[in-house]
Amino acid sequence: MTPWSSRWGLPLGIGWAGILVSAWVFERKLPPAAQEPTWGLAAVLLGVPLLSLSTLVVVRVASRGPTSFVGDQMVAWLMLFGLAVHLALLGDALGVAPPVGRTVPWAVAGLLVGLGLWFRYLPWKDAMGLRLRSLLNDERAWMRTHQRVGWGLVAMGVSSPWVGWVLSG
């Protein structure tokens, strides 16, 4: 995989998939009466894909330099999360999927577990890591901190759906 394809290609492809799914839903699945353009319809069909694509641009501009393959995969994982939320919203709106309130907590859990597993392997001084002066000056501290934070994210991801279920009554 070339650096461009992991840095921009895969995440852009995921964002573009969200827009294509929206176009398909608009063209094939919505009844003609529901196809009248409104801000609400535009928000459901384009809101999450455009938010994901803008997040990609912001992350890439803010990183101020190349990221590692691991950092690129973290961005792609974030884009996949946006696509999963988008599909959950569309499925809920069309009545073909469970309510968003039941599916999004699981998507958040997947996001946290995936980011946690990738976070543990970020190379020293990667733009996607924690940018603290003490960590940037000490490679051992960087690795130890990212290992701990990564496992913490995994633990939060595993426990979050269950905590949500308990708190929801």
DSSP file (Angstrom, degrees, kcal/mol; ACC not computed):
  #  RESIDUE AA STRUCTURE BP1 BP2  ACC     N-H-->O    O-->H-N    N-H-->O    O-->H-N    TCO  KAPPA ALPHA  PHI   PSI    X-CA   Y-CA   Z-CA
    1    1 A M              0   0    0      0, 0.0     0, 0.0     0, 0.0     0, 0.0   0.000 360.0 360.0 360.0 127.8    0.0    0.0    0.0
    2    2 A T     >  -     0   0    0      1,-0.1     4,-1.9     4,-0.0     5,-0.3  -0.397 360.0-111.4 -76.2 157.1    1.5    3.3   -1.0
    3    3 A P  H  > S+     0   0    0      0, 0.0     4,-2.5     0, 0.0     5,-0.2   0.880 116.7  53.4 -56.8 -38.9    1.6    6.2    1.5
    4    4 A W  H  >>S+     0   0    0      1,-0.2     4,-3.3     2,-0.2     5,-1.9   0.925 107.5  50.5 -63.7 -42.0   -1.0    8.2   -0.4
    5    5 A S  I  4>S+     0   0    0      1,-0.2     5,-2.9     3,-0.2    -1,-0.2   0.867 116.4  40.1 -68.3 -33.9   -3.5    5.3   -0.5
    6    6 A S  I  <5S+     0   0    0     -4,-1.9    -1,-0.2     3,-0.2    -2,-0.2   0.830 120.6  45.1 -80.8 -29.8   -3.2    4.7    3.3
    7    7 A R  I  <5S-     0   0    0     -4,-2.5    -2,-0.2    -5,-0.3    -3,-0.2   0.909 140.5  -6.4 -79.1 -42.9   -3.1    8.4    4.1
    8    8 A W  I  X5S+     0   0    0     -4,-3.3     4,-2.6    -5,-0.2     5,-0.3   0.722 121.8  66.1-120.8 -40.5   -5.9    9.7    1.9
    9    9 A G  I  ><S+     0   0    0     -5,-1.9     4,-2.4     1,-0.2    -3,-0.2   0.921 103.9  41.3 -60.2 -54.5   -7.2    6.9   -0.4
   10   10 A L  H  ><S+     0   0    0     -5,-2.9     4,-2.1     2,-0.2    -1,-0.2   0.944 118.3  45.6 -63.2 -49.4   -8.8    4.5    2.0
   11   11 A P  H  > S+     0   0    0      0, 0.0     4,-2.4     0, 0.0    -1,-0.2   0.906 114.1  49.1 -61.6 -39.5  -10.4    7.2    4.2
   12   12 A L  H  X S+     0   0    0     -4,-2.6     4,-2.8     1,-0.2    -2,-0.2   0.892 109.5  53.3 -64.7 -38.2  -11.7    9.1    1.2
   13   13 A G  H  X S+     0   0    0     -4,-2.4     4,-2.0    -5,-0.3    -1,-0.2   0.894 109.1  48.4 -62.2 -40.3  -13.1    5.9   -0.2
   14   14 A I  H  X S+     0   0    0     -4,-2.1     4,-1.4     2,-0.2    -2,-0.2   0.927 113.3  46.9 -66.5 -44.9  -15.0    5.2    3.0
   15   15 A G  H  X S+     0   0    0     -4,-2.4     4,-1.4     1,-0.2    -2,-0.2   0.901 111.6  51.1 -62.6 -40.7  -16.4    8.8    3.1
   16   16 A W  H  X S+     0   0    0     -4,-2.8     4,-2.5     1,-0.2    -1,-0.2   0.867 103.5  59.5 -64.9 -36.0  -17.4    8.5   -0.6
   17   17 A A  H  X S+     0   0    0     -4,-2.0     4,-2.5     1,-0.2    -1,-0.2   0.888 102.5  53.6 -59.2 -39.2  -19.2    5.2    0.2
   18   18 A G  H  X S+     0   0    0     -4,-1.4     4,-2.0     1,-0.2    -1,-0.2   0.898 109.6  47.0 -62.3 -40.7  -21.4    7.1    2.7
   19   19 A I  H  X S+     0   0    0     -4,-1.4     4,-2.3     2,-0.2    -2,-0.2   0.897 112.2  50.2 -68.3 -39.8  -22.3    9.6    0.0
   20   20 A L  H  X S+     0   0    0     -4,-2.5     4,-2.5     2,-0.2    -2,-0.2   0.896 109.1  51.3 -65.7 -39.8  -23.0    6.8   -2.5
   21   21 A V  H  X S+     0   0    0     -4,-2.5     4,-2.7     2,-0.2    -1,-0.2   0.923 109.8  50.8 -61.7 -42.9  -25.2    5.0    0.0
   22   22 A S  H  X S+     0   0    0     -4,-2.0     4,-2.8     1,-0.2    -2,-0.2   0.918 109.8  49.4 -60.0 -43.9  -27.2    8.2    0.5
   23   23 A A  H  X S+     0   0    0     -4,-2.3     4,-2.5     2,-0.2     5,-0.2   0.908 111.8  49.1 -63.0 -41.4  -27.7    8.7   -3.2
   24   24 A W  H  X>S+     0   0    0     -4,-2.5     4,-3.1     2,-0.2     5,-0.6   0.922 112.3  47.8 -63.1 -44.6  -28.9    5.1   -3.5
   25   25 A V  I  X>S+     0   0    0     -4,-2.7     4,-1.7     1,-0.2     5,-1.6   0.930 113.4  48.1 -62.4 -45.1  -31.3    5.5   -0.6
   26   26 A F  I  <5S+     0   0    0     -4,-2.8    -2,-0.2    -5,-0.2    -1,-0.2   0.917 119.6  38.3 -61.1 -43.9  -32.6    8.8   -2.0
   27   27 A E  I  <5S+     0   0    0     -4,-2.5    -2,-0.2    -5,-0.2    -1,-0.2   0.883 131.9  19.5 -76.9 -40.0  -33.1    7.3   -5.5
   28   28 A R  I  <5S+     0   0    0     -4,-3.1    -3,-0.2    -5,-0.2    -2,-0.2   0.740 125.8  36.8-108.1 -26.7  -34.3    3.8   -4.8
   29   29 A K  I  <<S+     0   0    0     -4,-1.7    -3,-0.2    -5,-0.6    -4,-0.1   0.713  91.1  84.4-108.5 -24.1  -35.7    3.6   -1.3
   30   30 A L  S   <S-     0   0    0     -5,-1.6     5,-0.1    -4,-0.2    64,-0.0  -0.636  79.7-118.0 -83.7 137.0  -37.5    6.8   -0.5
   31   31 A P    >>  -     0   0    0      0, 0.0     3,-1.5     0, 0.0     4,-0.6  -0.391  31.8-108.6 -65.3 152.3  -41.1    7.2   -1.6
   32   32 A P  G >4 S+     0   0    0      0, 0.0     3,-1.1     0, 0.0     4,-0.2   0.831 118.6  58.4 -53.8 -35.0  -41.5   10.1   -4.1
   33   33 A A  G >4 S+     0   0    0      1,-0.3     3,-0.7     2,-0.1    -3,-0.0   0.823 105.4  50.3 -65.4 -29.3  -43.4   12.2   -1.5
   34   34 A A  G <4 S+     0   0    0     -3,-1.5    -1,-0.3     1,-0.2    -4,-0.0   0.511  93.0  77.2 -86.0  -4.5  -40.3   12.0    0.8
   35   35 A Q  G <<  +     0   0    0     -3,-1.1    -1,-0.2    -4,-0.6    -2,-0.1   0.461  60.0 119.1 -87.4   0.3  -37.9   13.1   -1.9
   36   36 A E  S <  S-     0   0    0     -3,-0.7     5,-0.2    -4,-0.2     2,-0.1  -0.512  77.7-105.6 -66.1 127.1  -38.8   16.7   -1.7
   37   37 A P        +     0   0    0      0, 0.0     2,-0.3     0, 0.0    -1,-0.1  -0.315  54.5 156.3 -61.3 126.9  -35.6   18.6   -0.7
   38   38 A T     >  -     0   0    0     -2,-0.1     4,-2.2     1,-0.1     5,-0.2  -0.937  54.0-112.1-140.6 163.6  -35.6   19.8    2.9
   39   39 A W  H  > S+     0   0    0     -2,-0.3     4,-2.4     1,-0.2     5,-0.2   0.878 118.0  54.2 -64.9 -36.9  -32.9   20.6    5.4
   40   40 A G  H  > S+     0   0    0      2,-0.2     4,-2.1     1,-0.2    -1,-0.2   0.915 109.3  46.7 -63.8 -42.9  -33.8   17.6    7.4
   41   41 A L  H  > S+     0   0    0      1,-0.2     4,-2.6     2,-0.2     5,-0.3   0.911 112.7  49.9 -64.9 -42.5  -33.5   15.2    4.5
   42   42 A A  H  X>S+     0   0    0     -4,-2.2     4,-2.8     1,-0.2     5,-0.7   0.892 109.7  52.1 -62.7 -39.0  -30.2   16.8    3.5
   43   43 A A  H  X5S+     0   0    0     -4,-2.4     4,-1.5     3,-0.2     5,-0.5   0.917 113.0  43.6 -64.7 -42.7  -28.9   16.4    7.1
   44   44 A V  H  <5S+     0   0    0     -4,-2.1     4,-0.3     1,-0.2    -2,-0.2   0.914 121.6  38.9 -68.8 -42.3  -29.8   12.7    7.3
   45   45 A L  H  <5S+     0   0    0     -4,-2.6    -2,-0.2    -5,-0.2   -23,-0.2   0.849 135.5  14.2 -79.3 -34.2  -28.5   11.9    3.8
   46   46 A L  H  X5S+     0   0    0     -4,-2.8     4,-2.4    -5,-0.3     5,-0.3   0.587 101.1  88.0-118.8 -13.6  -25.3   14.0    3.8
   47   47 A G  H  X<S+     0   0    0     -4,-1.5     4,-2.2    -5,-0.7     5,-0.2   0.934  94.5  37.9 -57.8 -55.3  -24.6   15.2    7.3
   48   48 A V  H  > S+     0   0    0     -5,-0.5     4,-2.8    -4,-0.3     5,-0.2   0.925 116.8  50.0 -69.0 -44.8  -22.5   12.3    8.6
   49   49 A P  H  > S+     0   0    0      0, 0.0     4,-2.5     0, 0.0    -1,-0.2   0.926 114.3  45.5 -60.1 -40.8  -20.5   11.7    5.4
   50   50 A L  H  X S+     0   0    0     -4,-2.4     4,-2.4     2,-0.2    -2,-0.2   0.883 112.4  51.4 -68.9 -36.0  -19.7   15.3    5.1
   51   51 A L  H  X S+     0   0    0     -4,-2.2     4,-2.2    -5,-0.3    -1,-0.2   0.913 110.9  49.0 -63.0 -42.5  -18.7   15.5    8.8
   52   52 A S  H  X S+     0   0    0     -4,-2.8     4,-2.2     2,-0.2    -2,-0.2   0.925 112.3  47.3 -62.8 -45.0  -16.5   12.4    8.3
   53   53 A L  H  X S+     0   0    0     -4,-2.5     4,-2.0     1,-0.2    -2,-0.2   0.894 112.4  49.1 -65.9 -38.7  -14.8   14.0    5.2
   54   54 A S  H  X S+     0   0    0     -4,-2.4     4,-2.5     2,-0.2    -1,-0.2   0.872 109.0  53.8 -68.6 -34.1  -14.3   17.3    7.0
   55   55 A T  H  X S+     0   0    0     -4,-2.2     4,-2.8     2,-0.2     5,-0.2   0.914 107.1  52.2 -62.2 -42.2  -12.8   15.4   10.0
   56   56 A L  H  X S+     0   0    0     -4,-2.2     4,-2.4     2,-0.2    -2,-0.2   0.936 111.0  46.2 -58.5 -47.8  -10.4   13.7    7.6
   57   57 A V  H  X S+     0   0    0     -4,-2.0     4,-2.6     1,-0.2     5,-0.2   0.924 113.5  48.9 -63.2 -44.8   -9.2   17.0    6.2
   58   58 A V  H  X S+     0   0    0     -4,-2.5     4,-2.8     1,-0.2     5,-0.2   0.922 112.3  48.1 -62.0 -44.4   -8.9   18.6    9.7
   59   59 A V  H  X S+     0   0    0     -4,-2.8     4,-1.5     1,-0.2    -1,-0.2   0.917 113.7  47.3 -62.8 -42.6   -6.9   15.7   11.0
   60   60 A R  H  < S+     0   0    0     -4,-2.4     5,-0.4    -5,-0.2     4,-0.4   0.899 115.9  43.4 -67.8 -39.9   -4.6   15.7    8.0
   61   61 A V  H >< S+     0   0    0     -4,-2.6     3,-0.9     1,-0.2    -2,-0.2   0.904 115.3  49.2 -71.1 -40.8   -4.0   19.5    8.2
   62   62 A A  H 3< S+     0   0    0     -4,-2.8    -1,-0.2    -5,-0.2    -2,-0.2   0.741  95.7  71.6 -72.2 -22.5   -3.6   19.5   11.9
   63   63 A S  T 3< S-     0   0    0     -4,-1.5    -1,-0.2    -5,-0.2    -2,-0.2   0.731  83.9-155.3 -70.1 -19.2   -1.1   16.6   11.9
   64   64 A R    <   +     0   0    0     -3,-0.9    -3,-0.1    -4,-0.4    -2,-0.1   0.888  63.6  16.1  49.6  50.3    1.6   18.9   10.4
   65   65 A G  S    S-     0   0    0     -5,-0.4     2,-0.1    -4,-0.0    -2,-0.1  -0.788 104.9 -39.5 143.5 174.9    3.6   16.2    8.8
   66   66 A P        -     0   0    0      0, 0.0    61,-0.5     0, 0.0     2,-0.3  -0.345  48.4-149.4 -70.2 146.1    3.4   12.5    7.9
   67   67 A T        -     0   0    0     59,-0.1    59,-0.1     1,-0.1   -60,-0.0  -0.719  22.7-104.9-105.8 164.1    1.7   10.0   10.1
   68   68 A S     >  -     0   0    0     -2,-0.3     4,-2.4    55,-0.1     5,-0.2  -0.251  35.2-100.0 -79.2 172.8    2.7    6.4   10.4
   69   69 A F  H  > S+     0   0    0      1,-0.2     4,-2.2     2,-0.2     5,-0.2   0.889 126.4  53.5 -59.2 -39.4    0.8    3.5    8.9
   70   70 A V  H  > S+     0   0    0      2,-0.2     4,-1.8     1,-0.2    -1,-0.2   0.925 108.3  48.7 -63.4 -44.7   -0.8    2.9   12.3
   71   71 A G  H  > S+     0   0    0      1,-0.2     4,-1.8     2,-0.2    -1,-0.2   0.892 110.0  52.3 -61.1 -39.7   -1.9    6.5   12.5
   72   72 A D  H  X S+     0   0    0     -4,-2.4     4,-2.1     1,-0.2    -1,-0.2   0.891 108.2  50.9 -63.5 -38.9   -3.4    6.2    9.0
   73   73 A Q  H  X S+     0   0    0     -4,-2.2     4,-2.4     1,-0.2    -1,-0.2   0.837 105.7  55.9 -69.0 -31.7   -5.3    3.1   10.1
   74   74 A M  H  X S+     0   0    0     -4,-1.8     4,-2.0     2,-0.2    -1,-0.2   0.905 108.2  48.2 -64.5 -40.3   -6.7    5.0   13.1
   75   75 A V  H  X S+     0   0    0     -4,-1.8     4,-2.1     2,-0.2    -2,-0.2   0.912 111.2  50.1 -65.7 -42.1   -8.1    7.7   10.8
   76   76 A A  H  X S+     0   0    0     -4,-2.1     4,-2.3     1,-0.2    -2,-0.2   0.892 109.0  52.4 -62.9 -38.6   -9.6    5.0    8.5
   77   77 A W  H  X S+     0   0    0     -4,-2.4     4,-2.0     2,-0.2    -1,-0.2   0.897 108.2  51.0 -63.6 -40.0  -11.2    3.4   11.6
   78   78 A L  H  X S+     0   0    0     -4,-2.0     4,-1.9     2,-0.2    -1,-0.2   0.890 109.8  50.2 -63.2 -39.8  -12.7    6.8   12.6
   79   79 A M  H  X S+     0   0    0     -4,-2.1     4,-2.1     2,-0.2    -2,-0.2   0.889 107.8  53.0 -66.0 -39.2  -14.1    7.1    9.1
   80   80 A L  H  X S+     0   0    0     -4,-2.3     4,-2.6     2,-0.2    -2,-0.2   0.879 106.2  54.2 -62.8 -37.1  -15.6    3.6    9.3
   81   81 A F  H  X S+     0   0    0     -4,-2.0     4,-2.5     2,-0.2     5,-0.2   0.933 107.4  50.0 -60.9 -45.8  -17.2    4.6   12.6
   82   82 A G  H  X S+     0   0    0     -4,-1.9     4,-2.3     1,-0.2    -2,-0.2   0.898 110.8  49.5 -59.6 -40.3  -18.8    7.6   10.8
   83   83 A L  H  X S+     0   0    0     -4,-2.1     4,-2.7     2,-0.2    -1,-0.2   0.900 109.7  51.4 -65.5 -40.3  -20.0    5.3    8.0
   84   84 A A  H  X S+     0   0    0     -4,-2.6     4,-2.2     2,-0.2    -2,-0.2   0.914 111.4  46.8 -63.1 -42.7  -21.5    2.9   10.6
   85   85 A V  H  X S+     0   0    0     -4,-2.5     4,-2.6     2,-0.2    -1,-0.2   0.912 111.8  51.9 -64.5 -41.6  -23.4    5.7   12.3
   86   86 A H  H  X S+     0   0    0     -4,-2.3     4,-2.6    -5,-0.2    -2,-0.2   0.930 110.4  47.4 -60.3 -46.4  -24.6    6.9    8.9
   87   87 A L  H  X S+     0   0    0     -4,-2.7     4,-2.8     1,-0.2    -1,-0.2   0.882 111.1  52.2 -63.9 -37.4  -25.9    3.5    8.0
   88   88 A A  H  X S+     0   0    0     -4,-2.2     4,-2.4     2,-0.2    -2,-0.2   0.915 110.6  48.0 -64.0 -42.3  -27.6    3.2   11.4
   89   89 A L  H  X S+     0   0    0     -4,-2.6     4,-2.5     2,-0.2    -2,-0.2   0.926 114.4  45.4 -63.5 -44.8  -29.3    6.6   10.9
   90   90 A L  H  X S+     0   0    0     -4,-2.6     4,-2.2     2,-0.2     6,-0.2   0.926 113.3  49.9 -64.9 -44.2  -30.5    5.7    7.4
   91   91 A G  H  X>S+     0   0    0     -4,-2.8     5,-2.3     1,-0.2     6,-1.2   0.895 112.7  47.1 -61.7 -40.3  -31.7    2.2    8.5
   92   92 A D  H ><5S+     0   0    0     -4,-2.4     3,-0.6     3,-0.2    -1,-0.2   0.916 111.8  50.4 -66.0 -43.3  -33.6    3.8   11.4
   93   93 A A  H 3<5S+     0   0    0     -4,-2.5    -2,-0.2     1,-0.2    -1,-0.2   0.848 114.5  44.2 -64.6 -33.7  -35.1    6.4    9.1
   94   94 A L  H 3<5S-     0   0    0     -4,-2.2    -1,-0.2    -5,-0.2    -2,-0.2   0.556 110.9-121.8 -87.4  -7.8  -36.2    3.8    6.6
   95   95 A G  T <<5S+     0   0    0     -4,-0.7    -3,-0.2    -3,-0.6    -4,-0.1   0.737  84.1 109.4  75.8  22.8  -37.5    1.4    9.3
   96   96 A V  S   <S+     0   0    0     -5,-2.3    -4,-0.2    -6,-0.2    -5,-0.1   0.355  72.4  45.7-110.6   4.0  -35.2   -1.4    8.3
   97   97 A A  S    S-     0   0    0     -6,-1.2     3,-0.1    -9,-0.1    -2,-0.1  -0.935  94.6 -84.9-140.0 161.4  -32.9   -1.3   11.3
   98   98 A P        -     0   0    0      0, 0.0     5,-0.1     0, 0.0    -2,-0.1  -0.191  67.1 -73.2 -60.2 161.9  -33.2   -1.1   15.1
   99   99 A P    >>  -     0   0    0      0, 0.0     3,-2.0     0, 0.0     4,-1.1  -0.209  42.0-116.5 -57.0 148.5  -33.5    2.4   16.6
  100  100 A V  H 3> S+     0   0    0      1,-0.3     4,-2.8     2,-0.2     3,-0.3   0.838 112.6  66.6 -56.7 -35.2  -30.3    4.4   16.6
  101  101 A G  H 34 S+     0   0    0      1,-0.2    -1,-0.3     2,-0.2     0, 0.0   0.725 106.4  41.9 -61.2 -21.0  -30.3    4.5   20.4
  102  102 A R  H <4 S+     0   0    0     -3,-2.0     4,-0.3     2,-0.1    -1,-0.2   0.688 120.5  39.6 -97.3 -21.3  -29.7    0.7   20.4
  103  103 A T  H >X S+     0   0    0     -4,-1.1     4,-1.7    -3,-0.3     3,-0.5   0.825 103.2  63.0 -97.8 -35.5  -27.1    0.6   17.6
  104  104 A V  H 3X S+     0   0    0     -4,-2.8     4,-2.8     1,-0.2     5,-0.2   0.880  96.2  59.2 -63.6 -38.7  -24.9    3.6   18.1
  105  105 A P  H 3> S+     0   0    0      0, 0.0     4,-2.0     0, 0.0    -1,-0.2   0.882 107.7  48.0 -57.1 -34.2  -23.6    2.5   21.6
  106  106 A W  H <> S+     0   0    0     -3,-0.5     4,-2.3    -4,-0.3    -2,-0.2   0.865 109.9  51.5 -72.4 -35.0  -22.3   -0.7   19.9
  107  107 A A  H  X S+     0   0    0     -4,-1.7     4,-2.3     2,-0.2    -1,-0.2   0.902 110.0  49.7 -65.5 -40.1  -20.7    1.4   17.1
  108  108 A V  H  X S+     0   0    0     -4,-2.8     4,-2.7     2,-0.2     5,-0.2   0.906 109.1  52.6 -63.4 -41.1  -19.1    3.6   19.8
  109  109 A A  H  X S+     0   0    0     -4,-2.0     4,-2.5    -5,-0.2     5,-0.2   0.929 109.9  47.9 -60.3 -44.7  -17.8    0.4   21.5
  110  110 A G  H  X S+     0   0    0     -4,-2.3     4,-2.6     1,-0.2     5,-0.2   0.889 110.7  52.2 -62.9 -39.1  -16.3   -0.7   18.2
  111  111 A L  H  X S+     0   0    0     -4,-2.3     4,-2.9     2,-0.2     5,-0.3   0.949 111.9  45.0 -60.4 -49.8  -14.7    2.7   17.7
  112  112 A L  H  X S+     0   0    0     -4,-2.7     4,-2.4     2,-0.2    -2,-0.2   0.906 114.6  47.5 -65.0 -42.3  -13.1    2.7   21.2
  113  113 A V  H  X S+     0   0    0     -4,-2.5     4,-2.4    -5,-0.2    -1,-0.2   0.947 115.0  46.1 -63.9 -47.2  -11.8   -0.9   20.9
  114  114 A G  H  X S+     0   0    0     -4,-2.6     4,-2.1    -5,-0.2     5,-0.2   0.929 114.7  45.8 -62.6 -46.1  -10.4   -0.4   17.5
  115  115 A L  H  X S+     0   0    0     -4,-2.9     4,-3.1    -5,-0.2    -1,-0.2   0.898 112.2  53.0 -63.3 -39.1   -8.7    2.9   18.3
  116  116 A G  H  X S+     0   0    0     -4,-2.4     4,-1.3    -5,-0.3    -2,-0.2   0.909 109.1  48.1 -62.8 -42.0   -7.4    1.4   21.5
  117  117 A L  H  < S+     0   0    0     -4,-2.4     4,-0.3     1,-0.2    -1,-0.2   0.899 117.8  41.1 -67.0 -39.7   -5.8   -1.6   19.7
  118  118 A W  H >< S+     0   0    0     -4,-2.1     3,-1.9    -5,-0.2    -2,-0.2   0.885 107.5  62.5 -72.2 -38.7   -4.2    0.7   17.1
  119  119 A F  H >< S+     0   0    0     -4,-3.1     3,-1.4     1,-0.3    -1,-0.2   0.820  92.9  64.7 -57.6 -34.1   -3.2    3.3   19.7
  120  120 A R  T 3< S+     0   0    0     -4,-1.3    -1,-0.3     1,-0.3    -2,-0.2   0.709 103.7  47.2 -63.5 -20.6   -0.9    0.8   21.5
  121  121 A Y  T <  S+     0   0    0     -3,-1.9    -1,-0.3    -4,-0.3    -2,-0.2   0.232  74.6 133.5-110.2  13.1    1.3    0.6   18.4
  122  122 A L    <   -     0   0    0     -3,-1.4     3,-0.1    -4,-0.2    24,-0.1  -0.458  57.3-121.8 -64.2 129.4    1.8    4.2   17.5
  123  123 A P    >   -     0   0    0      0, 0.0     3,-1.9     0, 0.0     6,-0.1  -0.314  42.9 -73.9 -69.7 158.9    5.5    4.9   16.8
  124  124 A W  T 3  S+     0   0    0      1,-0.3    12,-0.1     5,-0.0    15,-0.1  -0.227 116.5   6.7 -54.7 134.0    7.4    7.5   18.9
  125  125 A K  T 3  S+     0   0    0      1,-0.2    -1,-0.3     5,-0.2     2,-0.1   0.609  85.7 163.1  67.1  17.6    6.5   11.1   18.0
  126  126 A D    X   -     0   0    0     -3,-1.9     3,-1.7     1,-0.1    -1,-0.2  -0.391  46.7-125.4 -64.3 143.4    3.7   10.1   15.6
  127  127 A A  T 3  S+     0   0    0    -61,-0.5    -1,-0.1     1,-0.3   -60,-0.1   0.712 108.4  57.8 -64.3 -20.6    1.3   13.0   14.8
  128  128 A M  T 3  S+     0   0    0      2,-0.1    -1,-0.3    -9,-0.0     3,-0.1   0.517  95.5  84.3 -87.3  -5.5   -1.7   10.9   15.9
  129  129 A G  S <  S-     0   0    0     -3,-1.7     2,-0.5     1,-0.1    -5,-0.0  -0.148  98.8 -66.2 -89.0-175.4   -0.3   10.3   19.4
  130  130 A L        -     0   0    0     12,-0.1     2,-1.0     1,-0.1    -5,-0.2  -0.620  45.3-150.5 -73.0 122.1   -0.4   12.3   22.6
  131  131 A R        +     0   0    0     -2,-0.5     2,-0.4    -4,-0.1    -1,-0.1  -0.457  39.7 144.5 -99.0  61.2    1.7   15.4   22.0
  132  132 A L    >>  -     0   0    0     -2,-1.0     4,-2.5     1,-0.1     3,-0.6  -0.804  54.6-129.0 -98.8 140.7    3.0   16.1   25.4
  133  133 A R  H 3> S+     0   0    0     -2,-0.4     4,-1.4     1,-0.3     5,-0.1   0.890 108.7  53.8 -55.7 -42.5    6.5   17.5   25.8
  134  134 A S  H 34 S+     0   0    0      1,-0.2     4,-0.4     2,-0.2    -1,-0.3   0.836 112.7  44.1 -64.2 -31.6    7.5   14.8   28.4
  135  135 A L  H X4 S+     0   0    0     -3,-0.6     3,-0.5     2,-0.2     7,-0.4   0.835 109.7  54.6 -81.3 -33.5    6.4   12.1   26.0
  136  136 A L  H 3< S+     0   0    0     -4,-2.5    -2,-0.2     1,-0.2    -1,-0.2   0.742 110.4  48.2 -70.9 -21.7    8.1   13.6   22.9
  137  137 A N  T 3< S+     0   0    0     -4,-1.4     2,-0.4    -5,-0.2    -1,-0.2   0.590 112.5  48.9 -91.8 -11.7   11.4   13.7   24.8
  138  138 A D    <>  -     0   0    0     -3,-0.5     4,-2.3    -4,-0.4    -1,-0.2  -0.917  58.6-167.7-137.3 107.3   11.3   10.2   26.1
  139  139 A E  H  > S+     0   0    0     -2,-0.4     4,-2.5     1,-0.2     5,-0.2   0.877  91.7  52.8 -62.5 -39.0   10.6    7.2   23.8
  140  140 A R  H  > S+     0   0    0      1,-0.2     4,-2.5     2,-0.2    -1,-0.2   0.915 110.1  47.6 -64.0 -42.7   10.1    4.8   26.7
  141  141 A A  H  > S+     0   0    0      2,-0.2     4,-2.6     1,-0.2     5,-0.2   0.890 110.7  53.7 -64.7 -38.9    7.6    7.1   28.4
  142  142 A W  H  X S+     0   0    0     -4,-2.3     4,-2.6    -7,-0.4     5,-0.2   0.952 111.8  43.6 -57.9 -51.4    5.8    7.5   25.0
  143  143 A M  H  X S+     0   0    0     -4,-2.5     4,-2.1     1,-0.2    -2,-0.2   0.919 114.9  48.4 -64.0 -44.6    5.5    3.7   24.5
  144  144 A R  H  X S+     0   0    0     -4,-2.5     4,-2.1    -5,-0.2    -1,-0.2   0.921 113.8  46.7 -62.6 -44.5    4.4    3.0   28.1
  145  145 A T  H  X S+     0   0    0     -4,-2.6     4,-2.9     1,-0.2     5,-0.2   0.918 112.8  48.4 -65.6 -44.2    1.8    5.8   28.0
  146  146 A H  H  X S+     0   0    0     -4,-2.6     4,-2.2    -5,-0.2    -1,-0.2   0.840 109.6  53.4 -68.8 -31.6    0.3    4.8   24.7
  147  147 A Q  H  X S+     0   0    0     -4,-2.1     4,-2.3    -5,-0.2    -1,-0.2   0.948 113.0  43.6 -62.8 -47.8    0.1    1.2   25.8
  148  148 A R  H  X S+     0   0    0     -4,-2.1     4,-2.2     2,-0.2    -2,-0.2   0.921 115.1  47.0 -66.3 -44.7   -1.8    2.1   28.9
  149  149 A V  H  X S+     0   0    0     -4,-2.9     4,-2.5     2,-0.2    -1,-0.2   0.909 111.3  53.5 -63.9 -40.5   -4.1    4.6   27.1
  150  150 A G  H  X S+     0   0    0     -4,-2.2     4,-2.1    -5,-0.2    -2,-0.2   0.933 110.6  45.2 -59.4 -47.3   -4.7    2.0   24.4
  151  151 A W  H  X S+     0   0    0     -4,-2.3     4,-2.5     1,-0.2    -1,-0.2   0.854 111.1  55.1 -66.4 -33.2   -5.8   -0.7   26.9
  152  152 A G  H  X S+     0   0    0     -4,-2.2     4,-2.5     2,-0.2    -2,-0.2   0.907 107.4  48.8 -64.0 -41.5   -7.9    1.9   28.7
  153  153 A L  H  X S+     0   0    0     -4,-2.5     4,-2.5     2,-0.2    -2,-0.2   0.898 110.9  50.6 -64.2 -40.2   -9.7    2.7   25.4
  154  154 A V  H  X S+     0   0    0     -4,-2.1     4,-2.5     2,-0.2     5,-0.2   0.933 110.9  48.8 -62.1 -45.1  -10.3   -1.1   24.8
  155  155 A A  H  X S+     0   0    0     -4,-2.5     4,-2.2     1,-0.2    -2,-0.2   0.907 111.9  48.7 -62.5 -41.7  -11.7   -1.5   28.4
  156  156 A M  H  X S+     0   0    0     -4,-2.5     4,-2.1     1,-0.2    -1,-0.2   0.904 111.8  50.2 -63.9 -40.0  -14.0    1.5   27.9
  157  157 A G  H  < S+     0   0    0     -4,-2.5    -2,-0.2     1,-0.2    -1,-0.2   0.903 112.0  46.4 -65.6 -41.2  -15.2    0.1   24.6
  158  158 A V  H  < S+     0   0    0     -4,-2.5     4,-0.4     1,-0.2    -1,-0.2   0.885 120.6  38.4 -68.0 -37.9  -15.9   -3.3   26.0
  159  159 A S  H  X S+     0   0    0     -4,-2.2     4,-2.5    -5,-0.2     3,-0.2   0.717  96.0  81.7 -87.5 -20.3  -17.7   -1.9   29.0
  160  160 A S  H  X S+     0   0    0     -4,-2.1     4,-2.5     1,-0.2     5,-0.2   0.874  90.4  48.4 -61.3 -42.3  -19.6    1.0   27.4
  161  161 A P  H  > S+     0   0    0      0, 0.0     4,-2.2     0, 0.0    -1,-0.2   0.900 114.7  47.4 -64.2 -35.5  -22.6   -1.0   25.9
  162  162 A W  H  > S+     0   0    0     -4,-0.4     4,-2.4    -3,-0.2    -2,-0.2   0.891 111.5  49.4 -72.3 -38.7  -23.1   -2.7   29.2
  163  163 A V  H  X S+     0   0    0     -4,-2.5     4,-2.7     2,-0.2     5,-0.2   0.921 112.0  49.5 -64.6 -42.6  -22.9    0.5   31.2
  164  164 A G  H  X S+     0   0    0     -4,-2.5     4,-1.9    -5,-0.2    -2,-0.2   0.893 110.6  50.2 -61.7 -40.3  -25.4    2.1   28.8
  165  165 A W  H  < S+     0   0    0     -4,-2.2     4,-0.5    -5,-0.2    -2,-0.2   0.913 112.6  46.2 -65.7 -42.2  -27.7   -0.8   29.2
  166  166 A V  H >< S+     0   0    0     -4,-2.4     3,-1.0     1,-0.2    -2,-0.2   0.923 114.8  46.8 -65.8 -44.5  -27.6   -0.7   33.0
  167  167 A L  H 3< S+     0   0    0     -4,-2.7    -1,-0.2     1,-0.2    -2,-0.2   0.784 103.8  62.1 -70.6 -26.6  -28.1    3.1   33.1
  168  168 A S  T 3<        0   0    0     -4,-1.9    -1,-0.2    -5,-0.2    -2,-0.2   0.614 360.0 360.0 -77.1  -9.1  -31.0    3.0   30.6
  169  169 A G    <         0   0    0     -3,-1.0    -3,-0.1    -4,-0.5    -2,-0.1   0.453 360.0 360.0  88.4 360.0  -33.0    0.9   33.1
